[in-house]
Amino acid sequence: MTLHSKCGTYKASLVDLSVGGAKIESEQPLPPLYEIQLRGWASAPITSRVAWQTSTQIGVIFVRKLSISELLTWSA
């Protein structure tokens, strides 16, 4: 998975996922409320906003909640 922002593209790993947001493993610092896109190999991009961050993890809130089928696709 990759994170795409105005500042660049960064590698990341999905840790936890729900219809409303996700926890992502990434060491790239991003400011709160910063808008990013999550992109996977076989999934449509998800527009998100940074809610919180630690030194290695980022919590994001999706701009639009995922449907169940999108959740299953991203979880695969």
C-alpha positions in Angstrom: 0.0 0.0 0.0 1.1 3.6 -0.6 0.2 7.0 0.8 -0.2 9.8 -1.7 -0.1 13.4 -0.6 0.9 16.8 -2.0 4.3 16.2 -0.6 5.0 12.9 -2.2 4.3 9.1 -2.2 5.3 6.9 0.7 5.2 3.2 1.4 2.9 2.0 4.2 1.3 -1.1 5.7 -2.4 -1.5 6.7 -2.6 -2.5 10.4 -6.4 -2.1 11.1 -9.3 -1.2 8.9 -13.0 -0.2 9.5 -15.6 1.4 7.3 -14.7 4.8 8.8 -11.0 4.8 9.1 -7.7 2.9 9.4 -4.5 2.4 11.3 -1.4 2.5 9.1 2.2 1.6 9.7 4.4 4.4 8.3 7.3 6.5 9.6 6.5 9.5 7.4 5.4 12.4 9.6 2.1 14.0 8.4 0.3 16.9 10.2 -3.2 16.4 11.7 -6.1 16.9 9.2 -3.7 16.5 6.3 -5.4 14.9 3.4 -3.9 11.8 1.8 -5.0 9.0 -0.5 -4.5 5.4 0.3 -3.8 3.2 -2.7 -3.6 -0.6 -2.8 -2.9 -2.9 -5.7 -6.4 -3.9 -6.7 -8.5 -1.2 -4.9 -9.8 2.2 -5.8 -8.0 5.0 -3.8 -9.5 6.1 -0.5 -9.3 9.8 0.4 -8.5 10.2 4.1 -7.5 12.8 6.7 -4.8 12.2 9.3 -6.4 12.0 12.8 -3.4 11.1 14.9 0.2 9.9 14.5 2.9 8.2 16.6 6.5 7.6 15.5 5.5 4.6 13.5 1.7 4.7 13.0 -0.9 7.0 11.5 -4.7 6.9 12.2 -6.8 8.2 9.4 -10.5 9.0 9.0 -12.0 8.3 5.6 -13.7 11.3 3.9 -16.4 8.8 2.7 -17.2 5.6 4.7 -16.4 2.4 2.9 -19.1 0.1 1.7 -18.9 -3.5 2.9 -17.7 -4.7 -0.5 -14.9 -2.1 -0.4 -14.0 -3.1 3.1 -13.7 -6.8 2.0 -11.6 -5.8 -1.0 -9.2 -3.8 1.1 -9.0 -6.5 3.8 -8.0 -9.2 1.3 
